[in-house]
Amino acid sequence: MDSSGENRPYFFVHIMKVGGGSFKQMVRERIFPGVAFYPGPQDEPPLEANLSPDLLASLTPERRAQIRFYSGHFPLAARSLITPAPRVLTLFRHPVDRAISYLKMHRRDRALQAPLEAIYDDPVQFHGFISNHQVKVLSAATLDELPRSFARRDQDQTDLALAKAAVETLEFFGVQERFQDSLRRCEAMFGWDLGEPARRNLGDDSTATRALRSRIESDNALDMDFYEHVRSEFDARG
């Protein structure tokens, strides 16, 4: 159960392929089960509820009164749709590893035979789910900038600065490469008992080429800079 002693709800900004699925499963099963977790079976349609700020904004007062933990593939700006102001949590991941994990998931889920490079070169996948994705989620100012429909504008140093500043407003964040440590910190902060994670959303076991990894690193220079900042802050908070 939640022993934080606060009545404010929680909002987990679920960045794709950072370990968020495992984290949410533990929260849903051990901390906020049933109607306390959003989106749930009653929040139709389930896929859209996980992606649509419009559905989040249209929740009835009765449903809001039930919810203690919100989650979804929303930009951080969606916290403005939650009242009272939520305690915001998220997880981050090294940009190259996150991108490769996404490419493998996309290929597996669609039973594609294409090499990872071909999926990476798809403009829809690149702009929507890969290109400086973590900076986008933290810095996006408008709620129509969803992960699947991010505007195809290049992020710049202003976006990077906004994303770094946004980190300071997060109640809690962890990093995927130190997932167990992140869980223990989260438990200590909120008085939770999350247990041990089950492995979820595993990609295929193929290996990305060194050339592809180099391309991802080069194309995601802002995310690389941002992640170094996140790691430094994670160490400092520890």
HELIX and SHEET records of a PDB file:
HELIX    1   1 GLY A   20  ARG A   30  1                                  11    
HELIX    2   2 GLY A   34  ALA A   36  5                                   3    
HELIX    3   3 PRO A   46  ALA A   49  1                                   4    
HELIX    4   4 PRO A   53  ALA A   57  1                                   5    
HELIX    5   5 PRO A   61  GLN A   66  1                                   6    
HELIX    6   6 LEU A   76  LEU A   81  5                                   6    
HELIX    7   7 PRO A   95  ASP A  109  1                                  15    
HELIX    8   8 LEU A  116  TYR A  120  1                                   5    
HELIX    9   9 PRO A  123  GLN A  125  1                                   3    
HELIX   10  10 PHE A  126  ILE A  130  3                                   5    
HELIX   11  11 HIS A  133  SER A  139  1                                   7    
HELIX   12  12 PRO A  147  SER A  149  5                                   3    
HELIX   13  13 GLN A  157  VAL A  167  1                                  11    
HELIX   14  14 GLN A  176  ARG A  178  5                                   3    
HELIX   15  15 PHE A  179  PHE A  190  1                                  12    
HELIX   16  16 ARG A  210  ASP A  219  1                                  10    
HELIX   17  17 ALA A  221  ARG A  237  1                                  17    
SHEET    1   A 5 PHE A  37  TYR A  38  0                                        
SHEET    2   A 5 PHE A  69  GLY A  72  1                                        
SHEET    3   A 5 TYR A  10  VAL A  13  1                                        
SHEET    4   A 5 ARG A  87  PHE A  92  1                                        
SHEET    5   A 5 PHE A 172  VAL A 175  1                                        
END                                                                             
